[in-house]
């Protein structure tokens, strides 16, 4: 299971600089609005200090961390839903994203003009959300039209679907995101095939200047106040500094650089952990001489479902899972010692995998 996050925001908010500080794939950042005519796609390795600890105890040829795919679409602007700017044309690139990272400009820079001539992150938040909701409204209305045709054929389920879709339509018309519509989880399945932008979980990244890397400036405070009643993660990141950190190969140099700006760790690491939490994700491990690897699954997945993330054949032919807890393996230093301590477990199809489990799947095809 791969995690995919779409990066959105107004033009000149620092999205591409933010993308560059997260991804090993570098994109060109400019001081000009609408200078980008493509989406940037990159992959982030999920930082997990447990993986190298496992490798100390189980030497291996290859260490493979979990990854997150990120897609940075060209900046949006007021009127994007009506064809203004270029960002709207690339929104389909984040249609299937699991979550959105909304970058807000929270810094002043006379060399980087704001598309609306002044810095106001709360206004920018509202602008982008409005454009996404307009696109979602169009999508919902198209499905209502399709359902109305089915009603005429006597499809009873279609009538119920229209009622639910009209609730979403009214909610969007009230300038509210689809994710907060007053709809039950069961009824919400009617929009599963629509991949609505405003239905996705969203995290806000306040992009600040270097001086405020470790403390909120006035712009960030405005964002926190405006969104205080919404269940939204808000992170402060100085993308310029973070992008410089990624250029440093020496770990000691990175640590010194972070300390100079009052940071304990790269903000990108914090962001990825928050994204995992927001999407209800966790990791399990497989270890061996050929490969030590972290795998991403949703919390609550059973052992066969986790096996299916590795390969569909493992889920189809699942027999049992041999399980060691990360803490036990690190404590006792070897699989044999874990067994002798009575901490080695054999679990069946109903076992719910826990974060940090080390699994060996037994299967038969």
N, C-alpha and C positions, 0 to 999 in steps of 0.2 A: 504494500500500500504506500503510494507516494503522496506526499503533501504538496499541494499547489496553492500558492498565494499570488493574488494579483495586486500590483501596486498602482494606485490611482492618485490623482491630485491635479490641481490647476497647473498650467504651464508656469515654468520658472519658480517652482516651489522647492526644487532640489531633489526631485524624484530620481533622476538618473545618477546623481552623486550618491544618493542613498542606495540605489541598485548596485553601484560599483563597490560600495563598502561591504556589501553582503555577498556578492557573487565573484567567482573566479573569472567569469566572463566579463570583460570591461566594455562599457558603452561610452560613446562620445557625449560629453556634456557641453552645452553651449550657453551663451548669455542671450540668445535670441529666441523669442516666442515662435512656436510652430516650425522650428528648424528640424525637428525629427519627423520622419515619415515611415517609421516602422516600430514595432514592439521589440523590446529587448528581452531575451530569455536566458536565464542562468540557473545554476544549481548551487545550493549551499550545503555544505557538510554540517550536520547537526552536532554541535559540541556536546560530547558526553564523556566526562572524565573516567567513567567506569570501563570504557572499552580498552584504553591502554593499560589499565590495572589488570584486566583479564589477560591481556597479552603477556604481562610479566609472569603470570602463572601458567599460561598455556601458549608457549611459543608457536608462531604461525607464519606462513608465507605471506599472508595478506590480511590487512586490517581494513574493514569496510564499515564506515559509519552510516547511519541513516541520512537521508538527504531530503531537502525541500526544494521544489522547483519554484522559481519566482518569475513573474512576467510583468514587465514594466511597460505599460501602454503610454503612447504619447499624451502629453498633458491636455486636460480638458479645459474648457473655458465657458463662460456664460453663453448660452445659445448652442452648445454642442449638439443637443438633441434636434436642433433645426439645421444642422449642417455647418455651424460656425467652427473654425479651427479644423484640426485634423484628428484629434483624439477620439471623437465619436466613431470614426470609421474603423477603429481598432478595438472597440469594446468587446467584440466577439472573441478576441484573443483571451479574455479572462472569463468568458461565459461559464466554463467548467471549473473555475477555481474553487477551492474549498473555502477560502476566506479572502477578504480584502484588507490591504494595508493602505490606509488613507494618510498620505503625507501632507502636512499643513506647513506652510511657510511661516516661521516664527522668528524671523531675523530681518534686519535692515541691511541693504546693500545697494548703494546708488549706482553701482556698475551692473546690477541685475534688476532691471525695471520690472515692477509688478504689472501684470496685464490690466489690472483695474486701477493703476496709478497710486495705490496705497496698500500698506500691509494690514490686513485684517483677517486673521485665521478663522474667526467664527463666521464671518461673511463667506469666506472661501469654502468652509465646511458646508454651509447651507447651499451654496451655488452648485457644488459637485453633487450633493445629494439630490437636489432638484432635477438635475440633468439625468441622473440614474433612474429616478422615480418616473420621469416622463417616458423613458425607454421601457420601463417595466409596465407602465400603464398601457402602452401600445401592445406589448406582448400579451397581457391579460385580456385586453379587448379582442385580440385576434382569436384567442382560445374560446372566449365566450361566443364569438361568431361560429366557430366550429361546433361547439356544443349545441347551439340553437338548431343547427341543421340536424343533429342527431336526435334532438327532442322530437322533431317532426316525424322521425321514423319510429317513434315509440320507445326510445331508449330512456328508461326511468332513471338510471344512474346519471345521465347527462343533465337532467333537471336539477338534481342535487348538486352536481358540480357547478352549475351556473349560479346557484345560490351562494356557494362558497366563494366563487370567483368574483361575484358582485361585492362581497364583503372586502376582498382585497382591493377591488377597484375603488370603492368608497374610501378606504384607508389611504390609498395612494393619492386620491383626489384631495384628501385632507393634509397632504404633504407629510405623510408619515411613512416610514420604511416598511416594506412587506414583512420583515422579521418581527415586527411588533403588532401585527394584525391580530385581532381577537378571535383566533381560530385554534381549535384543538390540534394536537399533533397528528391525530388520525386524519382530520379534514385537510390539514396542510399538505397531505400527499398529492392533492389535486394540482399543486404547482411544481411538483418535483421535476416534471419534464420541461419546465419553462426556464429553469436556472436564472431566476430573477436576481438582478444585481443587489437590490436592497433587501433581499431575503438572506444574503450571506452574512455570516459573522464578520464584524469589522473591528479592526484595531487602528487607533489613531497614533501616528508618529508626528510629534512636534519637532520639526527640524530647526534647531537653534544655531546661533553663532558660537564660535570657539569659546568665548568668554563665559557662556552659560551652559557648558557641557555638563556640569555637575549640579546646577541649580536652575530653577524655573525663572525665566524672565517674565515680563509683564504679559507678553503674548501668550505664553503657556498658561499663565494664571487665568487669562480670559477664557481659554479653551476649557480648562478644568471647571471653571464656574459655569460655563454654558452647558456642559455635558454632565454635570454632577448628578442629575437624576436619571441618566441613561446607563445601562449596564455595558459600558464600553471601556476597554483597556486603553489607557493613554500613556504613551512612553515619550520621553524627551531624548532626542539623539542629535548630536552635532555631526552631521553626515560628513562634513569636510574633514574633521579629525579622524572619524572612523575609517574613512577611505585611506588616509595616510597610514593608519595602524596596519591595514591589510598589506601595505607595501613592505612592512618590516618582517624579515625572515627570522631574526634573532629574538627568542622569547624574552630575554632579559631587556632588550631594547623596547619591546612592546610593553613590558611591565613598567619600565621607567616612563615611557610616553604616557601611559594611562595615569600613573601617579602624578605627573606634571599637571594633569587636568582634573585631578580629584576623582578619578574613576577607579573602581575595583576590578572591573572586567569590561571587555568590549560590549557596548550596548546592544550590538547585534546578537550576542549570545543570550542576553536577557530577552530580547524580542522573540527569538526562536522558542525559548522555554514558555513564554507567554502564549505564543501561537499554539503550541502543543496543548497547553491547559485550556485555551479557548475552544479548541476543536475536540477536546476530550480524548487526546491521544497519549500513548505511552510506548515504551520500547521493551523488547525482549531480545535475548542474545542467542546465537548459536556459535559454538567454539570448536576448534579442531586444528590439526596440523596444517591443513590447506587454507583455512580462512576463519577469522574471528569477525563476526558481523552483528550489527545492530539492525533490528527490524521494527518498523512502525506499525502499530495496530490501534484500533479504537478500544478504549476501556470497556470491559464487559465481554470482549470476544472470548470464545471458548478455544480450547486447544486445537480442535480440528480447523476452526476458522483461522487461527494464527498459522497453522501449518499450510493453509491455502495461500497465505501471503508469500510464503517461501516458494511453493509450487502447487498448482492445482492437483497434481497427482497425489501429493501428500495428504491433502484433505479427502480426496476420494477414497484412498486406501488406508486411511488413518486406523491404527490399532491402539496405540497408547502414546503418551508423552512422558519421557523421563525428565524430571524437573529438579534443578538445584536453584536455590535462592542466591542471588549475587553476593549478599552479605555472608552467607555460609561458605561459599566457594573461596572468598577472599580470606575469611577467618581460618579455614582449615587447609587451604593452600593446594588441595588436589581433589579430584573426583573420588578417589579411593578413601581419602580421609573424611570426606563428606559422608560417604556411605557408612564408614565405621562409626561416625557420630550420630547415625540414624536420621540424617537430614537429607537423604536422597529419596525422592518421591516418585512413585509411578501413578500417573493420573489417566483417567479415561475421557470419554467424549464430553462429559459435562463440566470438566475442569475449566474455570475461568482464569485465564492467564493474568498474572500480576506484573506490575512494572519491575523490570530488572530480572525477571525469570531467565534462567539459562535452560533452553529446551533441547532435547534430542528426540526427534519424532520417529517412532517405529511405524512402518506402514507396509502394505502389501497390495500390489496391483495385479 
